[in-house]
């Protein structure tokens, strides 16, 4: 079975060696760098087995990019505190939406209109939410989302594709990414926001697709991992207008 490896970082500028990778499934760490070759140095090593190759890496590489122990207590915030993050961020807020449905969407009047085949008028919907997004965009802040879509798309994903008209109108940038591409890129199947590339708000859902809690992540290596997933998703995602047009062309 082929490993799913994530590049964590390098301690040597742009040439990529030495570097640290992490197995996303087993959590094993792979480190590569120049081998230790001096026989007198090798003779001092204990428990070096056949086929094992000692390598030399800077201490800073492991400190900066080695996965940290998973003993930290999760910092859970309530939804009011979560909402305040959207006024407190300074530069960028970015969202990955990876789920096939969201229970909160399905209780909205607009969802009922959509599934009945009626055209949804998004003007004035969620006035407070829209006002906040417009205010942040007016300050020069960027709010972006990538929404993962199955093939064929679920009803909830098609609803959000139509909903993107509202998000775009208030200053957000919305793109879509096929799930097959997300899996190929090792984009996590998690919903999260990244604020200013330094804070991750991980959204936790129950089995009925209800948002139940928000976990803040500030540990640098973890934030970098989520930021790398963001960069991969953004590079391959398709603006929602083009994505919607491609779906229409297939019908």
C-alpha positions in Angstrom: 0.0 0.0 0.0 1.4 3.4 -1.0 1.9 5.8 1.9 0.2 9.1 2.0 3.1 11.4 2.8 2.9 15.1 3.7 5.9 17.4 3.4 6.2 19.2 6.7 9.3 21.4 6.0 12.9 21.8 5.4 15.7 23.5 7.3 17.8 24.4 4.3 16.1 27.1 2.4 14.8 26.1 -1.0 16.8 23.0 -1.9 14.7 20.7 0.2 17.4 18.7 2.0 17.4 17.8 4.9 13.6 17.6 5.3 10.8 16.1 7.3 7.8 14.2 6.0 4.9 12.7 7.9 2.8 9.6 7.1 -0.8 10.9 7.3 -2.2 7.5 8.3 0.4 5.9 10.6 1.8 9.2 11.9 5.3 7.9 11.3 8.0 10.5 10.5 10.4 10.3 7.6 13.5 12.4 7.7 16.1 12.6 4.9 19.4 14.4 4.7 23.1 13.7 4.1 24.3 10.3 5.4 26.7 9.9 8.2 29.7 8.2 6.5 32.8 8.5 8.7 33.5 4.9 10.1 34.6 6.3 13.4 31.4 8.2 13.8 29.3 5.2 12.8 31.2 3.0 15.3 29.8 5.2 18.1 26.2 4.5 17.1 24.2 2.0 19.1 21.6 -0.4 17.8 22.3 0.5 14.1 20.7 -2.5 12.3 21.4 -4.0 8.9 19.9 -1.8 6.1 19.6 1.3 8.4 21.3 4.4 7.2 22.2 7.1 9.7 21.6 10.7 8.5 22.6 14.1 9.9 20.0 16.9 10.3 20.1 20.2 12.1 18.4 20.2 15.5 16.3 23.1 14.3 14.8 21.0 11.6 13.2 18.6 14.2 12.2 21.5 16.5 10.5 23.4 13.7 9.0 20.6 11.6 8.9 17.4 13.6 5.3 16.5 14.7 4.7 17.5 18.3 3.2 15.2 20.9 -0.6 14.9 20.6 -1.1 15.4 24.3 -2.4 19.0 24.1 -5.8 19.6 25.4 -8.3 20.6 22.7 -9.4 24.3 23.0 -13.1 24.3 22.3 -14.8 27.6 21.8 -18.5 28.4 21.7 -20.2 29.7 18.5 -20.3 33.3 19.7 -16.5 33.3 20.2 -16.2 31.6 16.8 -18.3 34.4 15.2 -16.0 37.1 16.6 -13.1 35.6 14.7 -14.6 37.0 11.6 -14.2 40.6 12.8 -10.9 40.1 14.6 -8.8 38.6 11.8 -6.4 41.1 10.1 -5.8 39.9 6.5 -7.2 36.5 5.4 -9.9 34.0 6.3 -10.0 30.8 4.3 -12.5 27.9 4.5 -12.4 24.3 3.3 -15.9 22.7 3.1 -15.4 19.0 2.7 -18.8 17.5 3.8 -21.5 16.1 1.5 -24.3 17.8 3.4 -24.9 20.3 6.2 -27.9 19.9 8.4 -28.1 23.7 8.9 -28.6 24.3 5.2 -31.6 21.9 5.0 -33.7 23.9 7.4 -33.4 27.1 5.4 -36.2 28.4 3.3 -33.8 28.9 0.4 -33.0 25.1 0.5 -36.7 24.3 0.2 -36.9 26.7 -2.8 -33.8 25.2 -4.4 -34.9 21.5 -4.2 -38.3 22.4 -5.6 -36.5 23.8 -8.6 -37.3 27.4 -7.9 -34.8 30.2 -8.5 -33.4 31.4 -5.2 -33.2 35.1 -4.6 -30.3 35.5 -2.2 -30.7 39.3 -1.8 -31.2 40.2 1.9 -30.7 36.6 3.2 -28.9 36.6 6.5 -28.5 40.3 6.6 -26.1 40.4 9.6 -23.9 37.8 8.0 -23.8 39.7 4.7 -23.1 43.0 6.4 -20.1 41.5 8.2 -18.7 40.1 5.0 -19.1 43.4 3.2 -17.5 45.3 6.1 -14.5 43.0 6.1 -14.1 43.2 2.3 -14.3 47.0 2.5 -11.3 46.9 4.9 -9.3 45.1 2.2 -9.5 41.7 3.9 -9.8 38.5 1.9 -12.4 35.8 2.6 -12.1 32.7 0.5 -13.6 29.2 0.4 -12.9 26.0 -1.5 -15.9 23.6 -1.6 -15.2 19.9 -2.4 -17.7 18.3 -4.7 -18.4 14.7 -5.4 -19.1 13.2 -8.8 -22.0 13.1 -9.1 -22.6 16.1 -6.8 -24.9 15.7 -3.8 -28.0 17.8 -3.5 -26.4 19.8 -0.7 -23.3 20.5 -2.8 -25.5 21.7 -5.7 -27.3 24.0 -3.2 -24.0 25.5 -2.1 -22.9 25.9 -5.7 -26.0 28.1 -6.2 -25.4 29.7 -2.8 -22.0 30.9 -4.0 -23.7 33.7 -5.8 -24.6 35.2 -2.4 -21.1 34.7 -1.0 -19.5 36.3 -4.1 -21.9 39.3 -3.9 -20.8 40.2 -0.4 -17.0 39.9 -1.1 -16.1 36.3 -0.7 -14.2 34.3 -3.4 -15.6 30.8 -3.9 -14.0 27.9 -5.8 -14.7 24.2 -6.1 -12.5 21.1 -6.2 -13.5 17.6 -7.2 -13.2 15.2 -4.4 -11.1 12.9 -6.5 -8.6 15.7 -6.9 -8.7 16.5 -3.2 -7.9 12.9 -2.4 -5.0 12.9 -4.9 -3.6 16.1 -3.3 -4.0 14.6 0.3 -6.4 17.5 1.2 -7.9 16.5 4.5 -11.6 15.5 4.7 -12.2 18.1 7.4 -14.0 21.4 7.6 -11.9 24.3 8.9 -11.1 28.0 8.7 -7.6 29.4 8.7 -7.3 33.0 9.9 -4.2 35.0 9.0 -2.2 31.7 8.4 -1.7 31.5 12.2 -5.0 30.2 13.6 -7.1 27.2 12.6 -10.7 26.8 13.6 -11.5 23.1 13.1 -15.3 22.5 12.8 -16.6 19.3 14.4 -19.8 17.7 13.3 -22.0 15.0 14.7 -23.3 12.0 12.8 -26.3 13.9 11.6 -24.1 16.6 10.0 -24.8 19.3 12.7 -22.0 21.6 13.8 -21.4 20.7 17.4 -18.1 22.4 18.4 -15.2 24.5 17.1 -11.6 23.7 18.1 -8.9 26.3 17.9 -5.4 25.1 16.8 -2.5 27.4 17.2 0.5 25.0 17.3 2.7 26.2 14.5 3.5 22.8 12.8 -0.2 21.9 12.7 -1.2 25.3 11.4 1.4 25.0 8.6 0.0 21.6 7.7 -3.4 23.0 7.3 -2.0 26.0 5.4 -0.2 23.6 3.0 -3.5 21.8 2.4 -5.1 25.2 1.7 -2.4 26.1 -0.9 -2.8 22.8 -2.7 -6.6 23.1 -2.8 -6.4 26.7 -4.0 -4.0 25.9 -6.8 -6.2 23.2 -8.3 -9.7 24.6 -7.4 -12.0 26.1 -10.1 -13.9 29.4 -9.7 -17.5 28.5 -8.9 -18.8 30.2 -12.1 -16.7 28.0 -14.3 -17.4 25.0 -12.2 -21.1 25.5 -12.4 -20.9 26.1 -16.2 -19.0 22.8 -16.6 -21.7 20.9 -14.7 -24.4 22.5 -16.9 -22.6 21.6 -20.0 -22.6 17.9 -18.9 -26.3 17.8 -18.4 
